[in-house]
């Protein structure tokens, strides 16, 4: 009886050690795979306004009835980041702090305009809950259609001359930062840069 317990304990410990080694081997393989995968930027589906096009000049009102101009040359030399979101989108909610950090730290300066559509009351509550009253927040279905926004969160970067320099779906901080990286490298997207580099 005691011999059977000892043998079963030894077998169990051997099994635990084998499982631990398997998990370590798999973790190592995942790490190697992660290193081999190229960085991926914001995915840009077929948009109506293409990178390199002049951003349509629009004057909209934000939730506080203040005029918000989108497109055209910037008077203060700032770029504009259009961030399309929905109050019910958990990924949008997660990215909001990154969007705000970008607005504070990017050089040259970036002006963030939050865009959505729907009932104003829901958005006013969202703005209050998130403490983003300082950001221009516009509700405009036509704005989203102009940029071909089909999925959220979506962002577009407009340079100081009013030209769309990068845009796409931004599901992570890396996707959002890739818009600025693409602009710095003078390409439409990080994918385009990697394709050119591979040639």
N, C-alpha and C positions, 0 to 999 in steps of 0.2 A: 504493500500500500504506500509506504513512504517512498520507495524507489519510483513508483509510478508518478507521485507528486513532483519529485525532483526532476524526473525526465520531462514531465509536462512543463514545468517552470523553465527548464533549460531551453526547450523547444520554443516556448513563448518569447523568451528573451532573444533567441536567435531570429525569430520572426520580426520582432520589433526593430532589431538592429538592421535587418534586411530592408524593412520598410523605410527606415530613416535614411539608409544609403540610397535607396531608390528616389526618395524625395529630394535629397541633395543633388543627385545626378540630373533629375528633371529641372531643378532650379538653375543649375549650371547651364543646361541646354537653353532654357528660356533666356538667361542672361546673354548667351552667345547670339541667339536669334535676335534679341533686342539690339545688339551692337551692329548686326548686319543689315538691319532694316534702315533705310534712309529716312531722315526726318521728313515728316509729311506736313504740309501747310494747309491752309484753309482751302477746302474744295469749292471750286467755282462752277456751278452748273450753268447751263445756257441762260445768260442774263440778257435782258433787253439793252441795258447800258453796259457796254464793254469797257474793259480796261483800256485806257488811252482815249476814250471819248470824253468830251466835256460833260460834266455833270449837269443835268437839267436844272436851270435856275428856278427855284421855287421860294415863295415866301409863305410860310405856314404860321399858325398860332399854336403856342404850346398850351399845356393844361392851365397855365396862369394867365392866358390871353396875351402873352408877350409874343411879338413877331420873331420868327426864327427864319433866317435866310439860309438856304442850302444851295450850293453851287455858285458859280461865278468866282471871280478873283477875291481873295480874302483881303480885307482892309488892314488887318494887323499881322499878316504873314503866317497865320495859323493854318494848320491842316484841319480837316473835319473828319471825325470818325462817326459814321452813321451806324448805330447799333440797333438792329431790329430784334425785338423780344416779345414775349407774352408773359403776363403775370402768372399764368398757370404752367409755365415751362421751367422745370427744375434745373436744367442745364443753364438757362438764361440767368436764373437766380444765382447759381454758383459762379458765373462769370462776371457778375456785376462788380465785385470788388476789384477784379483785374482791370476792367474797363475804367474804373475810377482811378486806379493806380497809374494806368497808361496816361490818362488825362493830366495827371499831376507831374509825371516824371519824364515824358518824352520830350526830346529836343530835336527840331523845333517844336514849338507848342502844338498841342492837339486839343481841339474843341470837340467834345463829345455831344452828339445829339441822339437821344434815345427815341426810337420810333416804334409805333405799334398801331393797332386799330381796335375798335370795339367801343363798349360803353365807357364814357369818361369817369363815372363813379368808381368803377372797378380799378381803373388806372390811378385815380387820385389816392385811393386807399393803398395801393401797391407802393406808390411814391412815398407816402407817409410812413408806411411800415419799413421801407428800406432806407429812409432818410436821404433820398436823392432829389430833394426839392431844388437843389442848386443846379441840376442838369436840365437843359432844355428837353422837354418830353412832348413829342408831337403825336397826335392821332390822325393818321391819314392812310386809308386804304390805297388811294392812287399812288402814294409814294412807294409803298411796297410793290405795287404792280409795275411801276416805272423801272424799279431795279430787279424785277423778276424774282422776288423773294417767294420761295415756295416752302422752305423749311426754316425752322428757327433753332438756335440763334444764328443770325446772319449779320455780317458787317461789311461796310464799304469804306474805303479810305479815299478821301478827296484831297488833292494837294492844294497848296496856297494859290495856284492859278485856276482852280476850279475843274481840274481834270481828275477823273477816276483813275487812281494808280494801283489799287488792289481791292479785291472783294471776294467774298465766299462764305461758306458755312464755317462757323467758329465754335466747335464743340468743346474745345479745351483752351487753356492759356496759351499753349504752343501754337494753336491755329490762329489765335488773335495776334500774337506776336509775329507770326509769319507774314501778316499783311505789311507790317513795317519793314520786315526783312526783305520782302519782295520789292518794296518801293526803293529801299536803299540800293538793291542790286540792279534796279532798272528793268525788272521782269514783271510779267503779269501775275505769276505765282511761283512758289518755291518748286512746284512740280516742273514748270517750264525751265527753271534754272537747272534742276538736276538732269533734265532731258538734254539740254544744251551741253552740259558738262560731260555727259556720258558719250557724246558723239566724238 
